[in-house]
Amino acid sequence: MKARALGSPIHTVSYVAAAYDSGDANRNPRIYAVSCGKIATLHIIDVFTGECLQLFELEGGSTHCWGIDLLPDGTVYMGSTQGYFYRLKPDAAELENLGLALESESFIWRIQADKQGIVYGGTYPNGKLFAYDPIRNSFRDYGQIVEGEKYLRSLALTTDTVFAGIGTQQAALVAIDKHSGNKTVITLPVDKIEGETVYDLNVVGDLVFVKLSPSNVMLIYNWVEQQWVDRLEGAMGWDISSPSPETGHIYFVQDYRLASYNMQTREVAQTSLECTQPARDFGWLRWQDQQAYPGWSLISVMQDGNYWLYNPQTDCGEIRETNVPGQENKIQCFAIDQHDRLLVGGFFAGGFAVYDHKADEITEYKSVGQPEGMIEYEGQVYLGVYPGARIYRYDPEKPWTIGSNPTLLFSLKDRDQDRPFAFVAAGQELAIGTVPFYGHHGGALTLYDPRTGRIDYHRHVIQNQSVVSLAYKDGVIYGGSSIHGGLGTSPVETSARIFAWDTVKREKIGDIIPVAESIAVYSLTFDEEGNLWGLTDTHIFKANPDGLVVVETIALNSFLPEQPKQWLGWHAGHLWFRPDGHLFGNIGGYLFRIATSTREATIMQEEVRLCIADRAGNIYFSRQTELFVLDV
């Protein structure tokens, strides 16, 4: 069956890291920011005009950039999610890929150069520190900084020391001697470090600003006197500003508002500028209209490519637009609505789109975050958004308006939940399955009643496992688990399970391991005879829901090419029955069909990531950023 390409339904700008040039008499101030997407792209933006002057793709497969630094000579360095390290020299026509910083690492977090031009960076999945020497064109591997910790999430430099921020299992602040590599752990003055991360680090003079996540506490450490001197609540990150050229105050985002911090008196003062996002670093500049914005003003780019401008003298600010082009974004989730339209959610930067098969038309909307899962229920669309397991409700009969439609109903962040992948309509309630926060085990089953707003929350339905798939029949919710918890953890259990939850008794009434040593039960569905079918990383299984008894298994490698045992993510496959009785599914890049009468299997498509079918039988699937359909 031939697939029909529908194009890329999601286009976004998504900045998480930026650097700033204050400009001079010969050129306007500039923003250097990398947008995440199909190919991470560096944009150089003229602050005064909002024009994107140049763009450079981070070639080699890089999709994200969390670390960027602009050196005094105009050289820009960038790290990527694929572990590659990039450089753009002043006035160069091309951006250089300097290769993998460390062979063992697939993700570079924050980077920073010292006064000698040596660039330091932190990594995942082995929590390493590296240094790049541009003279020798070589990388130094300092090794894993804290044994067992996968994330070196942040760093900051003094003349001889690298301060490294560690998590997610236990937060740690470590001072590393640049020359010897010797490490000193600095005890954090907090009661709880489990499940926390030193998410942001900045050095200003003698002070190190240490921001913890998810608690949003910012601790201040005098590295010269080697003592903690202050604690600030509600710090949103991700950076603090350099000192004001006029007052010496630094600025940071606190409780959704820009705030100043007097490093001499330790006083915090909130400004009039609302900030709905963490700061992607800051820049100081002299605005072109000195009457409106006298002296030095502060800027910070926003996720969508626009930026805000704030003047401390007048306590006035504004959001200014840029003309940064959006780029194709990966597809993260699918759902089908009551009109048989396809709903599409975008990765990381988010985004939302609707494809109408009858009209053969895609309509694209702005983002409320990264939807991990979606469902249409009683005419309303519910979106489960990462981070913070936020549940939104969208009324498709009204205009899509950020801030009002979709409406934020609730968040499970305070319950240590982060990623809402699984949804199912369960009678008069909506059942939601979630993955916990970074560094935590124990997902949850949450039932939401749209009529009353009641939220019924149950964690560890399967001990130490996440809830990643759901199905419902006759008053019972059936769930599938993953042995993987939040990122930064290692599995405690060895086999995924399925469970049955009685919606009247409000309790679990049974659970079993359907396939020994399976990593996850990615999907659950019922056939016409009431049998429960499921998809794991190694098998398809058929179970009698009464008593949860597995009656049949089909090994995936009996009809799909055998693949190495590996974690494929929390939602790596889907399974469903078509009205003609055939069983369809996708996993490991393959879309397949199984004749239920003969068990004969057919591979229909390759390089498939996500897949779903509408009620008419049209099958939709994604390849990275692109959407395809197999028409009935």
Helices and strands as residue ranges (DSSP letters): E 4-7, E 11-12, E 15-21, E 30-35, E 41-46, E 52-57, E 67-70, E 76-79, E 84-88, E 96-100, E 107-113, E 119-124, E 128-133, E 138-144, E 151-157, E 161-167, E 172-177, E 183-186, E 197-204, E 207-213, E 218-222, E 227-232, E 250-254, E 257-262, E 267-274, E 283-286, E 296-301, E 307-311, E 316-320, E 327-328, E 331-336, E 342-346, E 352-356, E 361-365, E 370-377, E 380-386, E 390-394, E 407-411, G 413-415, E 417-426, E 429-436, E 444-448, E 455-459, E 466-473, E 476-482, E 498-502, E 507-512, E 521-526, E 532-536, E 539-544, E 549-555, G 556-558, E 573-577, E 583-587, E 590-594, E 601-606, E 611-613, E 619-623, E 626-630
